[in-house]
């Protein structure tokens, strides 16, 4: 799976066997720049999923279904595109639930604070139990101070409005219900210029949901990491000098036309 994803299918792009695969990028450069910024931010915007019954914190059932379909067009899995067989996508990683919990993570903060359970904004540590025995120390979250609480409320308020407006636009463009549109029509709707700003935000959060540290909620069952053969954090052992310097060979993703175009745009090559 390419870490750069998109929603323009082979039929829409006209690409043949040698052209971009299903996950080529629409308006790729702004999305790549935006996702790079959010993945390097000091505060993680991730949230968590659950193996039990679905509990929504922000979305209605319909809104969650719209986001699940939309993120699956950005990062399709096997059930969304046969070409992705063996490569989990947004559905498999629980991205829609991840976004829902993120958007609602400060709701009822007073009650959460009283019970001693800070919102899932900053994970504790210093490490998880992925590569060592013992508790997952990252599963406990650090309480927000008043200034950070205000900042996060403001940030989330803006995102919440963007999601409300974005979902309404997707539904309107689909004639009332985005989830009832065909995958090809969903792609066309998401490719629309009027959806651009929302699409960029959705792209960022989809990437986070796929590849973030799972304590924040996304990357369910580590499917994102497994797909790209990333072992994740291996503290407290850490990486040896040989491991950090060893190359696993050329990255095949770098050879795809769409990635080459992005790298040219960014001035990397």
Secondary structure per residue as TSV (DSSP state, phi and psi in degrees):
chain	resnum	aa	ss	phi	psi
A	1	X	-	360.0	136.2
A	2	X	-	-77.7	138.7
A	3	X	S	-73.7	-7.4
A	4	X	S	-108.5	114.6
A	5	X	-	-116.7	162.6
A	6	X	-	-157.9	-171.2
A	7	X	-	-132.6	20.7
A	8	X	B	-98.6	112.0
A	9	X	-	-75.8	167.1
A	10	X	H	-58.0	-38.8
A	11	X	H	-66.5	-40.2
A	12	X	H	-69.6	-36.2
A	13	X	H	-84.5	-21.2
A	14	X	T	76.5	11.6
A	15	X	-	-75.7	137.4
A	16	X	-	-89.4	-163.8
A	17	X	T	-58.0	-28.8
A	18	X	T	-91.3	-2.2
A	19	X	S	-92.7	-170.5
A	20	X	-	-61.1	143.6
A	21	X	-	-76.9	-173.6
A	22	X	T	-52.1	-36.0
A	23	X	T	-92.0	42.4
A	24	X	B	-79.9	159.5
A	25	X	-	-99.0	137.0
A	26	X	S	-95.6	136.8
A	27	X	S	40.7	56.3
A	28	X	H	-67.8	-40.1
A	29	X	H	-60.8	-48.8
A	30	X	H	-59.5	-38.1
A	31	X	H	-67.8	-41.6
A	32	X	H	-63.8	-44.0
A	33	X	H	-62.3	-41.5
A	34	X	H	-66.6	-43.7
A	35	X	H	-66.4	-36.5
A	36	X	H	-61.8	-38.8
A	37	X	H	-66.4	-43.2
A	38	X	H	-72.7	-32.5
A	39	X	H	-73.5	-18.6
A	40	X	T	-103.0	7.1
A	41	X	-	-71.2	156.2
A	42	X	S	-74.7	-25.9
A	43	X	S	-108.3	131.1
A	44	X	-	-81.7	138.7
A	45	X	-	-101.0	17.7
A	46	X	-	-82.7	170.5
A	47	X	-	-144.2	-168.8
A	48	X	-	-126.7	158.5
A	49	X	-	-114.3	173.0
A	50	X	-	-139.5	149.5
A	51	X	S	-84.1	-7.8
A	52	X	S	-87.8	-163.2
A	53	X	S	-59.1	145.7
A	54	X	-	-68.8	127.5
A	55	X	-	-122.8	115.8
A	56	X	-	-94.3	136.6
A	57	X	S	-100.3	-28.5
A	58	X	S	-128.0	-51.6
A	59	X	S	-71.6	152.8
A	60	X	-	-79.5	171.2
A	61	X	H	-58.7	-41.5
A	62	X	H	-67.4	-44.2
A	63	X	H	-60.8	-40.8
A	64	X	H	-62.9	-38.1
A	65	X	H	-66.8	-38.7
A	66	X	H	-62.9	-46.5
A	67	X	H	-65.7	-36.4
A	68	X	H	-63.2	-43.3
A	69	X	H	-67.5	-42.7
A	70	X	H	-66.1	-44.1
A	71	X	H	-67.9	-28.4
A	72	X	H	-72.9	-20.6
A	73	X	H	-80.9	-28.6
A	74	X	H	-74.6	-45.1
A	75	X	S	-130.2	80.4
A	76	X	-	-70.7	147.4
A	77	X	-	-109.8	-169.7
A	78	X	T	-59.0	-33.8
A	79	X	T	-77.1	-13.0
A	80	X	T	-100.8	-26.2
A	81	X	-	-155.2	116.8
A	82	X	G	-54.9	-27.6
A	83	X	G	-66.6	-15.6
A	84	X	G	-95.4	16.5
A	85	X	T	-52.8	127.9
A	86	X	T	86.8	-3.3
A	87	X	-	-121.6	102.7
A	88	X	-	-63.6	148.9
A	89	X	-	-121.4	-153.5
A	90	X	H	-62.5	-38.3
A	91	X	H	-62.7	-48.1
A	92	X	H	-64.7	-31.5
A	93	X	H	-84.2	-4.9
A	94	X	T	69.6	36.7
A	95	X	H	-64.0	-40.1
A	96	X	H	-62.8	-41.9
A	97	X	H	-67.9	-35.7
A	98	X	H	-59.6	-47.7
A	99	X	H	-65.3	-41.1
A	100	X	H	-59.5	-46.4
A	101	X	H	-68.9	-35.7
A	102	X	H	-59.8	-48.3
A	103	X	H	-65.1	-27.9
A	104	X	T	-105.9	14.7
A	105	X	T	-71.6	-17.3
A	106	X	T	-100.9	2.3
A	107	X	T	-69.0	134.4
A	108	X	T	66.2	31.9
A	109	X	H	-60.7	-34.4
A	110	X	H	-60.2	-45.4
A	111	X	H	-65.9	-40.8
A	112	X	H	-63.7	-41.3
A	113	X	H	-64.5	-39.2
A	114	X	H	-65.0	-31.8
A	115	X	T	-86.9	-1.9
A	116	X	T	80.8	20.1
A	117	X	-	-117.1	96.1
A	118	X	-	-63.6	156.8
A	119	X	-	-66.7	153.8
A	120	X	T	-79.1	66.1
A	121	X	T	-101.2	-53.1
A	122	X	S	-118.9	113.6
A	123	X	B	-70.6	148.9
A	124	X	-	-76.2	-137.5
A	125	X	-	154.1	-158.9
A	126	X	S	-85.4	-6.6
A	127	X	-	-152.7	169.0
A	128	X	-	-94.5	-170.7
A	129	X	S	-109.5	23.1
A	130	X	S	-66.8	-33.5
A	131	X	S	-126.1	20.4
A	132	X	S	-156.3	158.0
A	133	X	S	-77.2	161.1
A	134	X	S	113.0	-176.1
A	135	X	-	-74.3	159.3
A	136	X	-	-85.3	95.6
A	137	X	G	-69.5	-18.0
A	138	X	G	-81.5	-9.5
A	139	X	G	-74.5	-16.4
A	140	X	S	-92.2	135.1
A	141	X	B	-105.6	151.2
A	142	X	-	-85.2	134.4
A	143	X	-	-64.6	144.4
A	144	X	-	-84.9	138.2
A	145	X	-	-79.2	168.7
A	146	X	H	-56.7	-39.0
A	147	X	H	-66.9	-46.1
A	148	X	H	-65.3	-34.3
A	149	X	H	-62.4	-44.7
A	150	X	H	-62.3	-44.6
A	151	X	H	-62.0	-43.1
A	152	X	H	-71.1	-35.1
A	153	X	H	-62.0	-41.5
A	154	X	H	-66.6	-44.4
A	155	X	H	-62.4	-46.7
A	156	X	H	-67.8	-34.5
A	157	X	H	-60.4	-42.6
A	158	X	H	-64.7	-44.3
A	159	X	H	-64.1	-40.3
A	160	X	H	-59.3	-42.7
A	161	X	H	-67.4	-38.7
A	162	X	H	-62.0	-38.3
A	163	X	H	-70.8	-41.4
A	164	X	H	-60.1	-48.4
A	165	X	H	-67.2	-40.5
A	166	X	H	-65.1	-42.9
A	167	X	H	-64.7	-42.0
A	168	X	H	-60.9	-39.6
A	169	X	H	-66.4	-44.3
A	170	X	H	-60.3	-43.5
A	171	X	H	-62.8	-44.7
A	172	X	H	-62.2	-43.4
A	173	X	H	-66.9	-22.3
A	174	X	T	-93.7	6.2
A	175	X	T	82.9	17.4
A	176	X	S	129.3	-30.7
A	177	X	-	-149.3	106.1
A	178	X	G	-59.8	-34.3
A	179	X	G	-68.9	-18.7
A	180	X	G	-90.5	-6.7
A	181	X	S	-76.0	151.8
A	182	X	-	-68.7	158.7
A	183	X	H	-54.3	-40.6
A	184	X	H	-63.5	-41.4
A	185	X	H	-69.5	-37.3
A	186	X	H	-60.4	-40.2
A	187	X	H	-60.8	-44.5
A	188	X	H	-64.0	-40.4
A	189	X	H	-64.0	-46.1
A	190	X	H	-67.2	-24.1
A	191	X	T	-82.5	-6.5
A	192	X	S	-64.7	144.8
A	193	X	G	-61.8	-34.5
A	194	X	G	-71.2	-13.0
A	195	X	G	-97.9	-3.8
A	196	X	H	-49.6	-55.9
A	197	X	H	-60.0	-42.5
A	198	X	H	-67.2	-39.0
A	199	X	H	-60.1	-40.2
A	200	X	H	-62.9	-43.8
A	201	X	H	-63.8	-43.6
A	202	X	H	-64.2	-38.0
A	203	X	H	-59.7	-48.4
A	204	X	H	-55.6	-49.9
A	205	X	H	-71.6	-28.7
A	206	X	H	-65.8	-44.5
A	207	X	H	-62.1	-42.5
A	208	X	H	-60.0	-47.3
A	209	X	H	-62.3	-30.3
A	210	X	H	-78.2	-39.4
A	211	X	H	-123.1	3.3
A	212	X	S	-73.5	164.4
A	213	X	-	-58.3	129.1
A	214	X	G	-64.6	-18.9
A	215	X	G	-58.8	-24.7
A	216	X	G	-83.3	-9.0
A	217	X	S	121.9	-41.7
A	218	X	-	-73.8	-165.8
A	219	X	S	52.9	46.9
A	220	X	G	-57.0	132.0
A	221	X	G	56.6	22.8
A	222	X	G	61.1	26.3
A	223	X	H	-63.4	-34.6
A	224	X	H	-66.4	-46.5
A	225	X	H	-65.2	-42.8
A	226	X	H	-61.9	-37.5
A	227	X	H	-66.2	-31.6
A	228	X	T	-103.4	11.0
A	229	X	T	58.8	39.4
A	230	X	-	-101.4	125.3
A	231	X	-	-75.4	-12.6
A	232	X	-	83.1	-169.5
A	233	X	-	-69.0	136.3
A	234	X	-	-121.4	31.9
A	235	X	T	-67.4	149.7
A	236	X	T	-87.4	-2.5
A	237	X	T	-66.3	-42.0
A	238	X	-	77.8	-176.7
A	239	X	-	-102.8	139.8
A	240	X	-	-76.5	164.9
A	241	X	H	-60.8	-37.4
A	242	X	H	-66.4	-38.9
A	243	X	H	-66.7	-37.9
A	244	X	H	-75.6	-21.1
A	245	X	H	-100.5	-15.0
A	246	X	-	-75.8	137.2
A	247	X	-	-99.3	138.4
A	248	X	-	-89.5	9.0
A	249	X	-	102.9	174.8
A	250	X	-	-59.2	143.0
A	251	X	-	-82.0	115.8
A	252	X	G	-61.3	-24.0
A	253	X	G	-63.5	-34.8
A	254	X	G	-63.3	-18.5
A	255	X	G	-89.6	-8.2
A	256	X	S	-76.0	144.2
A	257	X	H	-56.0	-41.0
A	258	X	H	-66.5	-40.1
A	259	X	H	-67.7	-38.7
A	260	X	H	-59.3	-40.2
A	261	X	H	-66.7	-39.2
A	262	X	H	-63.9	-44.1
A	263	X	H	-63.6	-37.3
A	264	X	H	-62.6	-44.5
A	265	X	H	-61.2	-39.4
A	266	X	H	-80.7	-4.8
A	267	X	T	76.8	19.7
A	268	X	-	-77.9	-34.4
A	269	X	-	-124.6	360.0
